[in-house]
């Protein structure tokens, strides 16, 4: 069994090849070059597992295309497993815009557990398990000292620490671990 690294960044692919060589993993993981998660060019129904770590969010409004491609290359009965910072199912997108969260990560929106589950279901996968890892956000973004939070009042700006921002919202972003399995068994 051999894994394939899919990344559109020439720089990240070079790092992957270097690490594979240093760790003696070249026979287990190939890094063929710049591949898109939307159209990998990999053979359909050929992989037991597709994984992604905090990358799907960067697909923006086209996250569904990455899920579609994962479903395409998975063997019947295969699994897709990923982590991704995401908004809660009930988060108000306007709050994410107003607080600067989306601007900081250069996105118009974030995925949610419900949106990823919908995309997966549309492509023949079902939710196998989901783990809410909201508690990881403080560690994940712990190096960010302050957020500027714009309120609706004229010229009012408040600086909040990550902890204050997190504790001041009822709809917090979820760092999640999701596994979908292919229903085509």
N, C-alpha and C positions, 0 to 999 in steps of 0.2 A: 504494500500500500504506500502511495506517495501523495503528499500534500502539494498544493499549488498556491503560491502567494499571489493574490490579486491586489494590485495597487496601481494607481495612475501616476504616481510620483516616481520619476527616475531616481531621485535622491533616496527615497525610502526603499526602493528596490535594490539599490546599491548597498544600503545598510543591511538589508535582509540577506543578500548574497554573502556579504562579509561575515555576518554572524553565523550563517549556515556553515561556512567554511571553517570558522574558528571552533565551532562546536561539533564539527564532524557530522553534520546533518544533511550534506548535499545529496546523499542517496535517498533521503526521506522527504525533503522539501525542495521543490523547484521554484525558481523565481524567474520566469521566462521574460519578463519585461513589463512595460506599461500596459496594464489591462484595466478595463473599466468594469466596475461591479454591475453596470447596466447591461453590458454585452461582453462577456468574458471570452467568447470564442471557444470555450471548453465544451466537450461532448455532453449532450443531453443524457440524463439518467445514468450518470457515471460516478457520482460521489456519495459516500455514506454520510458525510458531515460537511456542513458549511458553517464557518464561525466568523464573527465580526466583533471587534472590540472598540467601542466608542467611535465608530466610523459612520454608521448609517445616518446619524443626525446631519452629517455634512452633505448628504444627498438632497437636502432641502425638500421642496415640494415633490421631488421625484423619488422619494424613498420607496414607493410602491414598485418602481422599476427594479430596484436592487432585490427586493423580496421576490419578484417575478423571476428574475434570473437565478436566484438561489433555488427556487422551486424547480426550475427547468433543469439544472444540472444535478439535482439530487436524485439518487436512485429511489425507486419505490421503497418506502419504509425508512428512508434516510432522515436525518435530523438537521435542523438549523438552530444554532445556539448563538446568542449575541448579548452584549451589554451595550447600553446606550443611555446617556443622560436624556431624560424626556420629561415632558410636562405631565401632570396628573390628568386623568380623564376629565376632571371638572375644572381645570385651570382656566382662568379668563385670559385669552390671548392678549387683550388690551393691557392687562397688568404686566405681562411679560414685556410688552413693548414699552410701556410707560416707565418701568424700572430700569430699562437698559439691558436687561438680560439678553434679549434677542440681538440687540446691536453689538454687544460684546462678543457674541459667537458668530456674528455675521450671517444671521438667518432671519427669515421672515416668520418662521414658526418652528415648533419642535414636534416630534412625534409623540405619541402617547401609547399606553398599553392597548387601548381600544383600537387606535388607528393601525398599529402593527398587526394586531389580531385580525382585523378586517382584511388587510392586504394579504396576509398569509392564507386566510380562508378562501379568498378569491382565486388563489393559485393552488388549491388542493391540499393545504396544510391545516392542521388543527393545533391549538394550544395544548402543549403537554404539561408545562409547568411555568410558573412565573414567580419570581422572588423580588419583592419590594426591597430595594437597597437604598432607600432615601438617606439613611444614616451615612452612606458613603460620600454624599455631597460635600459635607464639611471637610473631609480629607481631600476629596477630589479637587475642590476649588479653594483649599486652605491657604494657598499662596496669594490669593487675591485679598488685599487688605481692606479695600473699601469699594463700595458701589455708590454711584451718584444716583439718587432716586428722585425723579422729577414728579412733583405733585401737580394737581390740576390748577392750583392757585397761580396767579400771575407772579412770575419771578421767584417762585419758592423752590429751593433746592435743599435737600437734606442728604448728608453723607451718612451711609449706614455701613456697618461692618457686615460681612457675610452672615454672621450669626444673627444680627438684628434683622437683616432682610429675610432670612429663612424663618425666623420666629414671628415676623410681622405678617406673613401671608398664610391664609388658610389652605390655599392650593399650592403645594410645594412641588417642585420638580422631582421626579422619581429617577433614581439610578436603578435600573432594573436588569435582571437576568431572565431572559426568556428563552424557552426551548419550544420549537414547533416540530411536530413530526408529520411526515408525509402520510396522508390517508390512503395512498394507492397500494397499500400492502396487499 
